[in-house]
Amino acid sequence: MGMAEQEAIQDHKPRGDVLVEVNALRKWFPVTGGIFSHRIGHVKAVDGVSFYIKPGETLGLVGESGCGKTTTGRMILRLEEPTEGKVYFEGHDVFSLDREEMRRLRRQMQIVFQDPYSSLNPRMTVGVIVGEALEIHGVSKGKAREKRVQELLDVVGLNPNHISRYPHEFSGGQRQRIGVARALALNPKLIICDEPVSALDVSIQSHILNLLEDLQAEFNLTYLFIAHNLSVVKHISDRVGVMYLGQLVELCSSDELFSNPLHPYTEALMSAIPLPDPELKRERIILEGDVPSPMNPPSGCHFHTRCRLAQTICGEEAPPFIDTGHEHFVGCHLRKAN
């Protein structure tokens, strides 16, 4: 990153009308090699991502495995420290907070993990799993905590009397409901849903999605919904960001994205969505070649090595992330700002 870009990040003033603002966020993991473990490069997991999330909305974040979606979510929660960039929560710089300030902020930000099996401690009862945060943050203890846990289980559609059961006594969908109850325990404003339905049967996925939507309406929650399934994202998201190799390539409202995709990568993803009517047909766009290594991404536009519309400039210059109109942002040399 150049000096001018670093100064722009430092001088940036957070927006007052948003809950979360991500500004030029980067996470480069060092790679070592040789007998002395010298640093030989970096895996550029997230490479300059910027977006915002308004209160009460759901922002979907989609892309292929390894594109940096989960790492972005973890940095917002400060479970990962960034290489560069800023995250603002209600105008506060998350990365500048000390330990005690961060501890208080964590009550406002929670996460629902992808795997409902490994994310729950098998040695803990449901009551302990869901109620642990209540005790750590001094919200409630004893009978009051037990009552609150039972209320949370009821809210997510589980039997409150199952408070003393262990995770292995529940199905995958029920376990994910326990994970949602745990995330709700401290009445957060933001919940990051890290592919919360990808490990579940298709018949169960809709139940969890409907639950998340009902909870959002009831408690005025804000979601960052991370997924690789565009159909799922379309169902739940107000706006959608598409990531490729650590960068955002398109960002707009869900309706706009699915009716008018502008980036060639987004168009390829759209063409892979199955149509429910066998009589309907669409052109299938096959992406050639493998996804480049995030340790050595292509110059210019990261997608140009697989793009059917690539031109000479695409391999020479990185495209600006521009607004083509009505807050439809895209990073492609073939598109012009409105």
Beta strands, then each sheet from edge to edge (+ up, - down):
strand 1: 20-33
strand 2: 38-53
strand 3: 58-62
strand 4: 84-89
strand 5: 92-93
strand 6: 109-112
strand 7: 190-194
strand 8: 222-227
strand 9: 239-244
strand 10: 247-253
strand 11: 322-323
strand 12: 329-330
sheet 1: 2+ 1- 4+ 5-
sheet 2: 6+ 7+ 8+ 3+ 9+ 10- 12+ 11-
end
